[in-house]
Amino acid sequence: MAGHAGRSRFFLATGGGGVLGHGGDHMTRYEILPHTGDAEFRAYGRTLEEAFGNAALALASLMWDWAKVKPRIVRQVRTEGRDREQLLVNFLGEILFLLDTQSFLVGGVDGLRIAPGEAGWQLDGRFLGDRLSGGYEIHGGVKAVTYNDMRIEEGDGVALQVVVDV
């Protein structure tokens, strides 16, 4: 999977607005990087919200084909962290939690809003997806999101680097 770029017709996470990318958006959302023992990816966005949303899709891509998941169910996501790194770990951890507790597969991210809060950072948004059923296939497993080699880089856009325990 090394070098796989996440280009698809499906959902592009956006802050504040609706769901983008239904059709012609060919922005590279993420890339899976080679890593010994674990899995690593970089997610990109024009904004922090877009990069977080694309990180969610990158994480999902390690376990299922998110572009094939029908947006039948909406799950609100609200989390916080003392810093943006903890916020990212908590946000991605929600995907693992929903899979484990509700057999929910994320197929898109919508309406992410990230802002400084009283005790750090807060995130609100929605996951769009469906329940795991005979129509979907799990092709991998992620145990946890780690802080190992995590980076949040801002410049002309945002890049997030994440290592997960598989």
N, CA, C and O of each residue as an XYZ file, in Angstrom:
664
protein
N       0.799     -1.183      0.000
C       0.000      0.000      0.000
C       0.848      1.255      0.000
O       0.297      2.348     -0.127
N       2.135      1.157      0.133
C       2.999      2.322      0.169
C       2.792      3.160     -1.072
O       2.747      2.655     -2.193
N       2.666      4.460     -0.841
C       2.514      5.371     -1.955
C       1.099      5.513     -2.480
O       0.876      6.297     -3.403
N       0.141      4.794     -1.936
C      -1.247      4.886     -2.381
C      -1.779      6.274     -2.054
O      -1.748      6.687     -0.895
N      -2.249      6.978     -3.025
C      -2.831      8.301     -2.794
C      -4.342      8.168     -2.749
O      -4.939      7.484     -3.579
N      -4.948      8.817     -1.788
C      -6.390      8.733     -1.611
C      -7.135      9.717     -2.474
O      -7.466     10.813     -2.021
N      -7.400      9.354     -3.687
C      -8.193     10.177     -4.596
C      -9.510      9.445     -4.815
O      -9.530      8.243     -5.081
N     -10.598     10.178     -4.702
C     -11.875      9.510     -4.870
C     -12.974     10.486     -5.219
O     -12.802     11.701     -5.121
N     -14.082      9.953     -5.617
C     -15.260     10.725     -5.952
C     -16.081     11.050     -4.716
O     -17.065     11.780     -4.829
N     -15.730     10.552     -3.559
C     -16.612     10.591     -2.401
C     -16.490     11.871     -1.603
O     -16.621     12.948     -2.184
N     -16.253     11.816     -0.344
C     -16.352     12.969      0.527
C     -15.005     13.604      0.805
O     -14.000     12.918      0.990
N     -15.004     14.903      0.830
C     -13.857     15.678      1.270
C     -14.325     16.453      2.487
O     -15.308     17.190      2.409
N     -13.655     16.302      3.580
C     -14.063     16.986      4.792
C     -13.839     18.484      4.640
O     -12.808     18.924      4.131
N     -14.808     19.248      5.085
C     -14.674     20.693      5.012
C     -15.094     21.308      6.332
O     -15.936     20.756      7.040
N     -14.529     22.413      6.655
C     -14.923     23.125      7.856
C     -16.073     24.063      7.540
O     -16.020     24.818      6.569
N     -17.097     24.015      8.349
C     -18.185     24.963      8.239
C     -19.172     24.691      7.125
O     -20.376     24.820      7.347
N     -18.734     24.329      5.964
C     -19.625     24.123      4.831
C     -20.149     22.722      4.774
O     -20.144     21.990      5.764
N     -20.599     22.361      3.609
C     -21.132     21.022      3.412
C     -20.062     20.060      2.963
O     -18.867     20.310      3.119
N     -20.503     18.974      2.412
C     -19.598     17.943      1.928
C     -19.144     18.331      0.530
O     -19.968     18.639     -0.331
N     -17.834     18.318      0.301
C     -17.270     18.620     -1.011
C     -16.699     17.360     -1.627
O     -16.571     16.324     -0.974
N     -16.360     17.474     -2.898
C     -15.608     16.399     -3.534
C     -16.446     15.342     -4.212
O     -15.901     14.337     -4.668
N     -17.733     15.527     -4.295
C     -18.615     14.570     -4.957
C     -18.443     14.709     -6.460
O     -19.275     15.337     -7.116
N     -17.399     14.146     -7.013
C     -17.244     14.237     -8.454
C     -15.835     14.546     -8.872
O     -14.999     13.646     -8.953
N     -15.550     15.814     -9.142
C     -14.325     16.146     -9.836
C     -13.130     16.514     -8.993
O     -12.091     16.838     -9.567
N     -13.194     16.492     -7.686
C     -12.055     16.917     -6.877
C     -10.954     15.872     -6.928
O     -11.164     14.720     -6.548
N      -9.775     16.278     -7.402
C      -8.664     15.335     -7.519
C      -7.497     15.709     -6.622
O      -6.358     15.323     -6.884
N      -7.778     16.463     -5.560
C      -6.740     16.803     -4.605
C      -6.249     15.518     -3.931
O      -7.044     14.628     -3.628
N      -4.950     15.430     -3.701
C      -4.448     14.284     -2.948
C      -4.835     14.491     -1.496
O      -4.369     15.428     -0.849
N      -5.685     13.619     -0.989
C      -6.181     13.715      0.371
C      -5.166     13.179      1.373
O      -4.954     13.758      2.438
N      -4.539     12.050      1.006
C      -3.603     11.398      1.913
C      -2.723     10.461      1.117
O      -3.000     10.143     -0.040
N      -1.652     10.026      1.766
C      -0.807      8.983      1.200
C      -0.390      8.051      2.324
O      -0.094      8.491      3.435
N      -0.371      6.761      2.023
C       0.068      5.751      2.974
C       1.579      5.623      2.794
O       2.065      5.419      1.682
N       2.313      5.745      3.893
C       3.770      5.715      3.849
C       4.294      4.351      4.272
O       3.647      3.655      5.055
N       5.462      3.959      3.762
C       6.051      2.696      4.218
C       6.468      2.816      5.682
O       7.029      3.830      6.096
N       6.189      1.774      6.457
C       6.551      1.774      7.876
C       6.745      0.343      8.317
O       5.959     -0.537      7.967
N       7.790      0.110      9.081
C       8.074     -1.232      9.584
C       7.215     -1.516     10.809
O       7.332     -0.815     11.815
N       6.367     -2.517     10.746
C       5.610     -2.974     11.903
C       4.270     -2.306     12.119
O       3.313     -2.974     12.510
N       4.169     -1.012     11.877
C       2.914     -0.297     12.061
C       2.468      0.267     10.717
O       2.992     -0.125      9.674
N       1.525      1.167     10.736
C       1.093      1.845      9.505
C       1.259      3.351      9.720
O       1.051      3.859     10.822
N       1.631      4.048      8.661
C       1.858      5.487      8.744
C       1.230      6.159      7.530
O       1.244      5.616      6.426
N       0.679      7.352      7.752
C       0.120      8.104      6.636
C       0.321      9.594      6.852
O       0.552     10.063      7.966
N       0.226     10.316      5.749
C       0.199     11.783      5.758
C      -1.118     12.201      5.132
O      -1.504     11.702      4.075
N      -1.804     13.125      5.799
C      -3.073     13.661      5.292
C      -2.896     15.151      5.054
O      -2.171     15.833      5.779
N      -3.571     15.641      4.026
C      -3.389     17.024      3.594
C      -4.716     17.754      3.546
O      -5.775     17.142      3.405
N      -4.643     19.071      3.665
C      -5.828     19.900      3.503
C      -5.455     21.359      3.391
O      -4.369     21.781      3.787
N      -6.368     22.106      2.849
C      -6.160     23.556      2.768
C      -6.308     24.196      4.141
O      -5.747     25.258      4.409
N      -7.083     23.524      5.018
C      -7.317     24.005      6.378
C      -7.043     22.855      7.350
O      -6.904     21.702      6.940
N      -6.967     23.182      8.633
C      -6.793     22.152      9.649
C      -7.974     21.187      9.636
O      -7.785     19.979      9.784
N      -9.181     21.699      9.461
C     -10.379     20.858      9.423
C     -10.322     19.885      8.252
O     -10.618     18.700      8.409
N      -9.949     20.376      7.098
C      -9.871     19.509      5.923
C      -8.805     18.437      6.108
O      -9.017     17.286      5.728
N      -7.669     18.794      6.681
C      -6.610     17.806      6.933
C      -7.073     16.760      7.940
O      -6.789     15.576      7.759
N      -7.777     17.160      8.994
C      -8.308     16.202      9.965
C      -9.294     15.254      9.273
O      -9.251     14.044      9.495
N     -10.173     15.798      8.442
C     -11.131     14.955      7.731
C     -10.447     13.966      6.822
O     -10.852     12.805      6.749
N      -9.415     14.406      6.129
C      -8.678     13.497      5.249
C      -7.865     12.476      6.044
O      -7.633     11.366      5.565
N      -7.433     12.839      7.248
C      -6.773     11.859      8.127
C      -7.769     10.764      8.522
O      -7.400      9.593      8.619
N      -9.023     11.143      8.747
C     -10.057     10.143      9.065
C     -10.224      9.168      7.909
O     -10.351      7.963      8.127
N     -10.225      9.681      6.675
C     -10.362      8.816      5.506
C      -9.129      7.932      5.332
O      -9.248      6.771      4.943
N      -7.945      8.478      5.618
C      -6.722      7.674      5.531
C      -6.770      6.527      6.533
O      -6.442      5.390      6.194
N      -7.178      6.823      7.770
C      -7.293      5.774      8.783
C      -8.289      4.707      8.331
O      -8.005      3.512      8.414
N      -9.454      5.142      7.852
C     -10.462      4.186      7.380
C      -9.905      3.335      6.246
O     -10.195      2.141      6.177
N      -9.107      3.931      5.349
C      -8.579      3.189      4.195
C      -7.668      2.043      4.602
O      -7.472      1.101      3.835
N      -7.116      2.117      5.797
C      -6.285      1.019      6.292
C      -7.131     -0.197      6.680
O      -6.602     -1.296      6.847
N      -8.454      0.004      6.822
C      -9.329     -1.069      7.297
C     -10.432     -1.452      6.307
O     -10.828     -2.616      6.252
N     -10.931     -0.493      5.529
C     -11.986     -0.760      4.550
C     -11.904      0.289      3.448
O     -11.187      1.284      3.566
N     -12.647      0.048      2.381
C     -12.691      0.992      1.267
C     -13.775      2.025      1.571
O     -14.950      1.812      1.272
N     -13.369      3.137      2.162
C     -14.328      4.150      2.594
C     -15.148      4.720      1.434
O     -16.286      5.143      1.638
N     -14.591      4.737      0.232
C     -15.304      5.302     -0.915
C     -16.519      4.465     -1.313
O     -17.399      4.961     -2.017
N     -16.582      3.220     -0.882
C     -17.720      2.348     -1.195
C     -18.790      2.373     -0.109
O     -19.862      1.796     -0.288
N     -18.513      3.036      1.017
C     -19.469      3.073      2.123
C     -20.567      4.093      1.809
O     -20.290      5.263      1.547
N     -21.792      3.633      1.842
C     -22.929      4.506      1.549
C     -23.222      5.387      2.769
O     -23.183      4.903      3.900
N     -23.514      6.668      2.553
C     -23.762      7.591      3.668
C     -25.187      7.482      4.218
O     -25.962      8.435      4.132
N     -25.523      6.341      4.772
C     -26.881      6.085      5.262
C     -27.096      6.564      6.694
O     -28.225      6.843      7.099
N     -26.000      6.657      7.462
C     -26.099      6.988      8.886
C     -25.170      8.165      9.169
O     -24.068      8.247      8.628
N     -25.631      9.070     10.023
C     -24.817     10.210     10.454
C     -24.518     10.034     11.938
O     -25.422      9.781     12.734
N     -23.264     10.167     12.300
C     -22.843     10.096     13.705
C     -22.157     11.416     14.049
O     -21.166     11.793     13.424
N     -22.689     12.103     15.039
C     -22.061     13.327     15.521
C     -20.744     12.960     16.198
O     -20.649     11.939     16.878
N     -19.751     13.787     16.010
C     -18.481     13.595     16.711
C     -18.133     14.909     17.391
O     -18.144     15.974     16.773
N     -17.827     14.809     18.665
C     -17.416     15.967     19.462
C     -16.314     15.478     20.391
O     -16.508     14.547     21.172
N     -15.164     16.115     20.294
C     -14.051     15.710     21.141
C     -13.194     16.922     21.448
O     -13.366     17.987     20.855
N     -12.281     16.753     22.370
C     -11.361     17.841     22.727
C      -9.999     17.268     23.062
O      -9.838     16.061     23.240
N      -9.032     18.149     23.143
C      -7.669     17.746     23.498
C      -6.908     18.935     24.042
O      -7.222     20.082     23.721
N      -5.919     18.669     24.856
C      -5.133     19.751     25.456
C      -4.317     20.500     24.408
O      -3.975     21.669     24.585
N      -4.007     19.796     23.298
C      -3.303     20.402     22.168
C      -3.841     19.762     20.890
O      -4.672     18.855     20.948
N      -3.369     20.230     19.742
C      -3.909     19.712     18.475
C      -3.539     18.251     18.260
O      -4.299     17.516     17.629
N      -2.394     17.814     18.768
C      -1.994     16.406     18.636
C      -2.950     15.494     19.396
O      -3.393     14.474     18.869
N      -3.264     15.862     20.632
C      -4.208     15.049     21.399
C      -5.596     15.101     20.768
O      -6.318     14.103     20.772
N      -5.970     16.250     20.229
C      -7.247     16.363     19.531
C      -7.304     15.401     18.349
O      -8.319     14.741     18.131
N      -6.216     15.322     17.588
C      -6.165     14.411     16.436
C      -6.250     12.954     16.878
O      -6.982     12.169     16.276
N      -5.514     12.586     17.919
C      -5.574     11.216     18.441
C      -6.991     10.887     18.903
O      -7.505      9.811     18.598
N      -7.618     11.792     19.626
C      -8.979     11.548     20.124
C      -9.984     11.460     18.981
O     -10.874     10.609     18.999
N      -9.843     12.337     17.985
C     -10.740     12.336     16.832
C     -10.637     11.021     16.056
O     -11.655     10.396     15.760
N      -9.427     10.604     15.731
C      -9.247      9.350     14.997
C      -9.659      8.152     15.849
O     -10.148      7.152     15.323
N      -9.464      8.251     17.147
C      -9.888      7.186     18.060
C     -11.389      6.974     18.028
O     -11.859      5.865     18.282
N     -12.156      8.022     17.720
C     -13.609      7.892     17.603
C     -13.997      6.923     16.488
O     -14.994      6.210     16.603
N     -13.215      6.896     15.417
C     -13.494      5.978     14.301
C     -13.343      4.537     14.780
O     -14.177      3.684     14.475
N     -12.284      4.274     15.525
C     -12.053      2.928     16.062
C     -13.139      2.556     17.069
O     -13.609      1.419     17.085
N     -13.536      3.508     17.903
C     -14.585      3.275     18.890
C     -15.916      2.936     18.210
O     -16.589      1.985     18.606
N     -16.296      3.714     17.184
C     -17.556      3.454     16.487
C     -17.540      2.111     15.764
O     -18.561      1.427     15.701
N     -16.391      1.735     15.221
C     -16.290      0.418     14.585
C     -16.470     -0.683     15.625
O     -17.229     -1.627     15.408
N     -15.774     -0.563     16.749
C     -15.817     -1.603     17.785
C     -17.159     -1.702     18.484
O     -17.607     -2.806     18.793
N     -17.812     -0.575     18.742
C     -19.035     -0.598     19.550
C     -20.322     -0.630     18.738
O     -21.341     -1.129     19.215
N     -20.288     -0.093     17.497
C     -21.516     -0.003     16.710
C     -21.377     -0.592     15.308
O     -22.298     -0.483     14.498
N     -20.244     -1.209     15.016
C     -19.975     -1.741     13.673
C     -20.216     -0.679     12.604
O     -20.731     -0.969     11.524
N     -19.835      0.552     12.924
C     -20.043      1.692     12.033
C     -18.793      1.931     11.195
O     -17.688      2.035     11.725
N     -18.982      2.015      9.877
C     -17.894      2.292      8.947
C     -18.001      3.729      8.456
O     -19.024      4.128      7.901
N     -16.955      4.491      8.659
C     -16.923      5.870      8.183
C     -16.688      5.867      6.678
O     -15.800      5.178      6.175
N     -17.497      6.645      5.969
C     -17.334      6.813      4.532
C     -17.143      8.271      4.156
O     -16.851      8.580      3.000
N     -17.302      9.168      5.115
C     -17.129     10.589      4.861
C     -17.164     11.380      6.141
O     -17.589     10.892      7.189
N     -16.713     12.604      6.038
C     -16.658     13.511      7.174
C     -17.270     14.823      6.704
O     -17.009     15.269      5.587
N     -18.083     15.439      7.554
C     -18.774     16.654      7.143
C     -18.787     17.668      8.281
O     -18.894     17.308      9.453
N     -18.678     18.934      7.915
C     -18.896     20.030      8.855
C     -17.937     20.117     10.009
O     -18.328     20.564     11.087
N     -16.687     19.708      9.833
C     -15.742     19.800     10.947
C     -15.472     21.253     11.308
O     -15.286     22.111     10.445
N     -15.457     21.494     12.604
C     -15.078     22.799     13.142
C     -14.103     22.540     14.272
O     -14.401     21.802     15.211
N     -12.945     23.148     14.173
C     -11.908     23.022     15.195
C     -11.621     24.423     15.716
O     -11.408     25.353     14.939
N     -11.618     24.565     17.052
C     -11.378     25.874     17.642
C     -10.721     25.718     19.013
O     -10.901     24.704     19.687
N      -9.964     26.727     19.411
C      -9.438     26.719     20.780
C     -10.606     26.755     21.759
O     -11.612     27.423     21.523
N     -10.456     26.028     22.857
C     -11.495     25.992     23.880
C     -10.925     26.359     25.230
O      -9.790     26.825     25.331
N     -11.715     26.148     26.266
C     -11.302     26.507     27.624
C     -10.066     25.737     28.083
O      -9.176     26.305     28.715
N     -10.012     24.453     27.765
C      -8.911     23.614     28.253
C      -8.051     23.083     27.115
O      -7.407     22.045     27.267
N      -8.025     23.771     25.982
C      -7.241     23.277     24.855
C      -7.958     23.520     23.550
O      -8.248     24.659     23.186
N      -8.243     22.426     22.842
C      -8.888     22.491     21.525
C     -10.158     21.670     21.512
O     -10.251     20.654     22.201
N     -11.152     22.105     20.723
C     -12.413     21.389     20.591
C     -12.696     21.120     19.118
O     -12.338     21.912     18.246
N     -13.349     19.981     18.858
C     -13.727     19.591     17.504
C     -15.180     19.153     17.512
O     -15.607     18.391     18.379
N     -15.927     19.636     16.548
C     -17.304     19.197     16.317
C     -17.450     18.863     14.843
O     -16.846     19.520     13.996
N     -18.244     17.850     14.530
C     -18.498     17.494     13.148
C     -19.364     16.266     13.048
O     -19.996     15.856     14.022
N     -19.394     15.678     11.862
C     -20.212     14.499     11.618
C     -19.439     13.475     10.791
O     -18.703     13.819      9.867
N     -19.629     12.217     11.149
C     -19.167     11.109     10.320
C     -20.383     10.613      9.544
O     -21.467     10.466     10.107
N     -20.201     10.357      8.260
C     -21.238      9.789      7.416
C     -20.800      8.374      7.070
O     -19.642      8.149      6.716
N     -21.713      7.426      7.169
C     -21.323      6.057      6.877
C     -22.463      5.080      6.978
O     -23.629      5.428      6.788
N     -22.103      3.842      7.284
C     -23.074      2.755      7.288
C     -22.597      1.684      8.262
O     -21.442      1.680      8.687
N     -23.492      0.790      8.602
C     -23.137     -0.354      9.452
C     -22.402     -1.405      8.625
O     -22.676     -1.590      7.439
N     -21.478     -2.078      9.268
C     -20.775     -3.187      8.635
C     -21.793     -4.270      8.321
O     -22.512     -4.737      9.204
N     -21.847     -4.664      7.065
C     -22.791     -5.700      6.633
C     -22.130     -6.514      5.532
O     -20.956     -6.318      5.216
N     -22.893     -7.421      4.956
C     -22.372     -8.281      3.902
C     -21.873     -7.534      2.684
O     -21.112     -8.094      1.895
N     -22.277     -6.288      2.507
C     -21.859     -5.520      1.352
C     -20.495     -4.868      1.489
O     -19.970     -4.316      0.522
N     -19.916     -4.926      2.685
C     -18.627     -4.283      2.940
C     -17.611     -5.311      3.413
O     -17.961     -6.330      4.009
N     -16.359     -5.024      3.137
C     -15.288     -5.944      3.517
C     -14.233     -5.217      4.340
O     -13.745     -4.158      3.946
N     -13.890     -5.791      5.479
C     -12.789     -5.277      6.300
C     -11.519     -5.969      5.812
O     -11.461     -7.198      5.769
N     -10.503     -5.189      5.444
C      -9.266     -5.784      4.928
C      -8.046     -5.504      5.809
O      -6.920     -5.823      5.429
N      -8.269     -4.913      6.977
C      -7.157     -4.639      7.888
C      -7.689     -4.238      9.245
O      -8.890     -4.036      9.423
N      -6.789     -4.128     10.191
C      -7.186     -3.742     11.533
C      -6.216     -2.728     12.109
O      -5.003     -2.833     11.928
N      -6.766     -1.745     12.805
C      -5.962     -0.756     13.518
C      -6.323     -0.876     14.985
O      -7.497     -0.820     15.351
N      -5.299     -1.045     15.836
C      -5.530     -1.176     17.274
C      -5.626      0.175     17.960
O      -6.477      0.382     18.826
N      -4.741      1.105     17.566
C      -4.700      2.397     18.253
C      -3.983      3.436     17.406
O      -3.161      3.110     16.550
N      -4.315      4.685     17.665
C      -3.618      5.825     17.080
C      -2.536      6.220     18.073
O      -2.797      6.278     19.275
N      -1.325      6.492     17.593
C      -0.214      6.791     18.496
C       0.286      8.223     18.313
O      -0.053      8.894     17.338
N       1.093      8.673     19.264
C       1.770      9.969     19.175
C       3.137      9.820     18.513
O       3.803     10.818     18.238
N       3.554      8.596     18.257
C       4.863      8.323     17.676
C       4.997      9.013     16.320
O       4.176      8.787     15.432
N       6.006      9.840     16.153
C       6.294     10.560     14.898
C       5.141     11.430     14.406
O       5.109     11.791     13.229
N       4.193     11.777     15.279
C       3.079     12.624     14.859
C       3.585     14.035     14.582
O       4.381     14.595     15.337
N       3.095     14.592     13.469
C       3.448     15.958     13.102
C       2.229     16.668     12.543
O       1.423     16.086     11.818
N       2.116     17.929     12.895
C       1.117     18.815     12.299
C       1.905     19.983     11.735
O       2.462     20.792     12.477
N       1.945     20.062     10.410
C       2.738     21.085      9.741
C       1.816     22.042      9.005
O       0.925     21.625      8.265
N       2.042     23.323      9.220
C       1.248     24.340      8.539
C       2.155     25.228      7.712
O       3.265     25.560      8.129
N       1.693     25.598      6.572
C       2.410     26.473      5.661
C       1.409     26.878      4.606
O       0.449     27.594      4.887
N       1.636     26.419      3.394
C       0.666     26.606      2.325
C      -0.282     25.413      2.390
O      -0.215     24.515      1.550
N      -1.153     25.405      3.377
C      -2.010     24.263      3.675
C      -1.526     23.577      4.939
O      -0.653     24.083      5.643
N      -2.102     22.423      5.215
C      -1.798     21.671      6.431
C      -1.474     20.237      6.052
O      -2.146     19.643      5.209
N      -0.433     19.676      6.682
C      -0.087     18.261      6.518
C      -0.023     17.631      7.905
O       0.577     18.183      8.827
N      -0.647     16.475      8.033
C      -0.638     15.722      9.295
C       0.064     14.400      9.048
O      -0.219     13.723      8.059
N       0.971     14.027      9.927
C       1.612     12.719      9.834
C       1.205     11.914     11.061
O       1.302     12.389     12.193
N       0.746     10.682     10.817
C       0.203      9.848     11.888
C       0.710      8.416     11.728
O       0.756      7.882     10.620
N       1.088      7.807     12.847
C       1.440      6.392     12.901
C       0.382      5.694     13.745
O       0.030      6.165     14.827
N      -0.121      4.568     13.246
C      -1.099      3.783     13.982
C      -0.567      2.377     14.243
O       0.214      1.834     13.461
N      -1.006      1.807     15.354
C      -0.630      0.456     15.744
C      -1.592     -0.514     15.071
O      -2.802     -0.456     15.291
N      -1.035     -1.422     14.232
C      -1.885     -2.393     13.531
C      -1.688     -3.785     14.083
O      -2.321     -4.730     13.614
